[in-house]
Amino acid sequence: MINLLPPKEKHKQKQAREIKLISILGVLLLSTVVVAVLSFLAIELYINNQLQVQESSIESSALKIKRLDLLDKKVSAVNNILTHFNNFYKDQFVVSEFLSKFEEFFLSGIILDSFVYEKQSNQIDIAGSAPDLEKAYDFRAEIKESQLFRSVTFSLADWMQTDRVNFKANIILAE
């Protein structure tokens, strides 16, 4: 189509087209900027949210680590106490174990009246009675032959008495 419009009108139409083109480009540019700003805002919100999640995770991990350290210190303290107890009891003379071994020496009728253990000298003083003199001698022979004792001193209260014979013994334990 041939444009027969005067040059002034042609210039107005050209300006109108340019204004439309500029306004369309402006709207496009403005839309692009708004979308970019909204995208950056969404990315910033996402990153901030992830940072908060990571910070709370770090805080809970730090709290767990503090609890574990506290628990480790408590376990170490209890372990130290138990080690002290173990060392204390390891070096102790266990009377019940000794009595169960010592019980083997009691022949029928032997009665133990007293039992005294002295830790410093590692010795035992016992007093008791036997039904007769022969049982007292047998008892003395049994404890003197035992490997549990290093030294045994055995004395009878009355050599002349034949029944219900009282005796005393001082026994030094073998290490």
QUISUL-V767753 format. One record per residue. N is the residue number from 1. NEAR is the number of other ideal C-beta (glycine too) atoms within 10 Angstrom. Layout:
BEGIN
N_NEAR / N_NEAR
END
This chain:
BEGIN
1_3 / 2_4 / 3_8 / 4_7 / 5_11 / 6_9 / 7_7 / 8_8 / 9_11 / 10_12 / 11_11 / 12_12 / 13_12 / 14_10 / 15_10 / 16_10 / 17_10 / 18_10 / 19_10 / 20_10 / 21_10 / 22_11 / 23_10 / 24_10 / 25_10 / 26_10 / 27_10 / 28_10 / 29_11 / 30_10 / 31_10 / 32_10 / 33_10 / 34_10 / 35_10 / 36_10 / 37_10 / 38_10 / 39_10 / 40_10 / 41_10 / 42_10 / 43_10 / 44_10 / 45_10 / 46_10 / 47_10 / 48_10 / 49_10 / 50_10 / 51_10 / 52_10 / 53_10 / 54_10 / 55_10 / 56_10 / 57_10 / 58_10 / 59_10 / 60_10 / 61_10 / 62_10 / 63_10 / 64_10 / 65_10 / 66_10 / 67_10 / 68_10 / 69_10 / 70_10 / 71_10 / 72_10 / 73_10 / 74_10 / 75_10 / 76_10 / 77_10 / 78_10 / 79_10 / 80_10 / 81_10 / 82_10 / 83_10 / 84_10 / 85_10 / 86_10 / 87_10 / 88_9 / 89_9 / 90_7 / 91_8 / 92_9 / 93_12 / 94_9 / 95_12 / 96_6 / 97_9 / 98_15 / 99_11 / 100_10 / 101_10 / 102_19 / 103_9 / 104_10 / 105_17 / 106_16 / 107_14 / 108_7 / 109_13 / 110_17 / 111_12 / 112_13 / 113_11 / 114_9 / 115_14 / 116_10 / 117_15 / 118_12 / 119_9 / 120_5 / 121_10 / 122_14 / 123_17 / 124_20 / 125_14 / 126_18 / 127_16 / 128_18 / 129_18 / 130_24 / 131_16 / 132_14 / 133_17 / 134_12 / 135_18 / 136_24 / 137_15 / 138_14 / 139_21 / 140_19 / 141_13 / 142_15 / 143_17 / 144_14 / 145_10 / 146_15 / 147_6 / 148_14 / 149_18 / 150_12 / 151_11 / 152_18 / 153_13 / 154_17 / 155_12 / 156_16 / 157_12 / 158_11 / 159_10 / 160_7 / 161_14 / 162_11 / 163_9 / 164_12 / 165_22 / 166_16 / 167_22 / 168_15 / 169_18 / 170_16 / 171_22 / 172_14 / 173_15 / 174_11 / 175_4
END
